[in-house]
Amino acid sequence: MGIFPSKIKKLSRVRKRSKSHEIIVTDKFILEECSICLSVPEIGETLKILNCSHSFHLTCCEEWKAASLKRGTEFSCPMCRISIL
């Protein structure tokens, strides 16, 4: 389960950042933990929403992508393994 980009406008506790599918947490509310670092997003943290609608801390997602490239594998979602282009 993730945060669907179409639902972001309805969430009053996040602020959408441009068209990059990134959101900034602006208030405490129930979110799933980041499956990369296993911590719940805090106020002020930026989340990245992938094309598959799963969300992660932006920094965790960038580190996951860098590790994928270093291994020579394609960048895929840590949750569902869908390829992210």
N, C-alpha and C positions, 0 to 999 in steps of 0.2 A: 504494500500500500504506500502511496506517495501523495504528494500535494500536486494536484493537477493545475497547470498554469491558468486554465480558464476559471478556476475557483479562487485565484489569488485576490482578485479585486473584491471578492466577498469577505475576505478575512481582514478585519480591521486592525489586527495586531501585527501585520507584516507590511513592509513597504517594498513595492516592486522596483527593481533597478534596471532601467532601460529595457531593451528587447532581448537581453542575454539570458533570460530565464534564471535570474538571480533574485533572491529576496533577502531583506534584512529583517531580522527578528526585532520587533520594537516593543513587545510586551510578552509576558509569560503566558503561554497557553500550551495545551497538550500537543506535543509533536512526538513522532517516533524518534528514537535515538538514531544517531548517525551510525550506520552499520559498518563504517570503516573504523572509527575511533571508539564507538560504543558509548558516546556521551550525548545527552540531550542538548539541543541548541539553546544558547543563552541569549539574553537581550543584547542587541548590538552585533551579533554574529551574522555573517552572510552565508546563505545557503545557496547551493547550486541545484537547479531542477533539471534533470536530464530529459531527453526526448521520451523516455519510457515513463516519466512522471515520478520517478524515485528522487528523493532529495537527500543531500549530504552537505556537510560543511564545505564551503568553497575551497578552503585550504586542503582538506582531506581529499576532495575530488581531484584537485590539481596534483597532489602527491601520488594518487592512484594512477592518474594518467601518465605521469612521468615514470613511474615504476613499470607500467605496461610497455611504454616505449623503450625503456632500458632492457626489458626482457625480450623485446622484439615481437611482442604480441599486440593485437589490436586493442584499442581502448574500448572496454565494454563496461556496462553497469555492474557494480559489485553485487547487486541483489539478484538481477534476472539474467545477467550476462548478454543482454542485447547489445549489439555493436553500436557505439556512439561515434558518429562521423563529425 
